């Protein structure tokens, strides 16, 4: 019984992380180096949120990063509805804003780049130590 517990404890041992550097990843693809872990802290957007339009105009914007070759949404803005500031016979607009929660942890070998609507990705790099 004691041997089994000892073996399991070895399997469950945690990794320690040692802070290495701070970096910004732009539109050029970068890869998490071997033995390192990246922590995405935040996104620096290249465009502001759109104003709510008048009339029946709709807005459908999405900002993304490129994670392992796939576009991955990190912020989305949707606006739909009929709205006019001086008329009372219009129905209320629907407005939706979604943002990816951070931090996001990325293991070694992960590729990353800023995508549509994102200028930079703020990263903290850590070294894995046993």
C-alpha positions in Angstrom: 0.0 0.0 0.0 2.8 2.5 0.8 4.6 1.8 -2.5 1.5 2.6 -4.4 1.1 6.0 -2.7 4.8 6.7 -3.2 4.5 6.0 -7.0 1.4 8.2 -7.3 3.1 11.1 -5.5 5.9 11.0 -8.0 3.4 11.2 -10.9 1.5 14.1 -9.4 4.6 16.3 -8.7 4.0 19.9 -9.7 6.2 21.9 -12.0 7.7 25.2 -10.8 7.7 28.2 -13.0 10.5 30.7 -13.1 9.7 34.2 -14.7 11.8 34.9 -17.7 10.7 37.9 -19.8 7.9 40.1 -21.0 7.2 40.3 -24.7 4.7 41.6 -27.3 3.7 39.2 -30.1 2.6 41.0 -33.3 1.4 39.8 -36.7 4.6 37.8 -37.2 4.0 34.2 -35.9 6.0 33.3 -32.8 6.4 29.9 -31.1 6.5 29.1 -27.4 10.1 27.7 -27.0 10.8 24.2 -25.6 10.9 24.2 -21.8 8.9 27.5 -21.7 5.3 28.4 -20.9 3.6 31.6 -22.1 0.9 33.4 -20.2 -1.2 35.8 -22.3 -1.9 38.8 -20.1 -3.9 41.0 -22.5 -4.6 42.1 -26.0 -3.8 45.5 -27.6 -6.5 46.1 -30.2 -5.9 48.0 -33.4 -9.4 49.3 -33.6 -11.9 50.8 -31.2 -15.4 49.7 -30.6 -17.9 50.9 -33.2 -20.6 53.4 -32.3 -24.2 52.2 -32.4 -25.5 53.2 -35.9 -28.9 54.8 -36.6 -31.6 53.2 -38.7 -31.5 49.5 -39.4 -27.7 49.2 -39.9 -26.2 46.2 -38.2 -22.6 45.8 -36.9 -20.8 42.5 -36.7 -17.2 42.9 -35.8 -14.8 40.2 -34.5 -11.1 40.6 -33.4 -8.9 37.5 -33.3 -5.5 36.0 -32.7 -4.0 33.1 -34.7 -3.5 30.2 -32.3 -1.8 27.1 -33.8 -2.8 28.3 -37.3 -6.5 28.8 -36.4 -8.2 32.2 -36.1 -9.5 32.4 -32.5 -11.9 35.2 -31.5 -10.8 37.3 -28.5 -13.4 40.1 -28.8 -16.7 40.4 -30.6 -19.2 43.2 -31.0 -22.7 42.8 -32.4 -25.4 45.4 -32.9 -28.8 44.8 -34.4 -32.1 46.5 -34.3 -34.0 49.5 -35.6 -33.0 52.6 -33.7 -33.5 56.3 -34.4 -32.7 59.0 -31.8 -35.7 61.3 -32.7 -38.5 58.8 -33.3 -40.5 56.8 -30.7 -41.9 54.2 -33.1 -38.7 52.2 -33.3 -37.7 49.2 -31.3 -34.7 49.1 -29.1 -31.4 47.9 -30.4 -29.6 44.8 -29.2 -26.0 45.3 -28.3 -23.6 42.6 -27.5 -19.9 42.8 -26.5 -17.8 39.7 -25.6 -14.1 39.6 -24.7 -11.8 36.6 -24.0 -10.9 36.3 -20.4 -7.2 36.3 -19.5 -4.9 34.9 -18.6 -4.5 32.2 -21.2 -1.7 29.7 -20.6 0.2 28.2 -23.7 2.5 25.2 -23.6 5.7 24.9 -25.5 5.3 24.3 -29.2 2.2 26.5 -29.5 2.3 29.0 -32.3 0.8 32.5 -31.8 0.3 35.7 -33.8 -1.9 38.8 -33.7 -4.8 38.6 -36.1 -7.7 40.8 -37.3 -8.2 43.8 -35.1 -5.4 42.9 -32.7 -2.1 44.8 -32.9 -0.2 43.0 -30.1 -0.5 40.2 -27.6 1.1 40.9 -24.2 3.0 37.8 -23.0 4.8 36.8 -19.9 7.3 33.9 -20.5 8.2 31.4 -17.8 10.7 28.6 -17.7 9.5 25.2 -16.5 11.7 23.8 -13.7 11.2 20.3 -12.1 
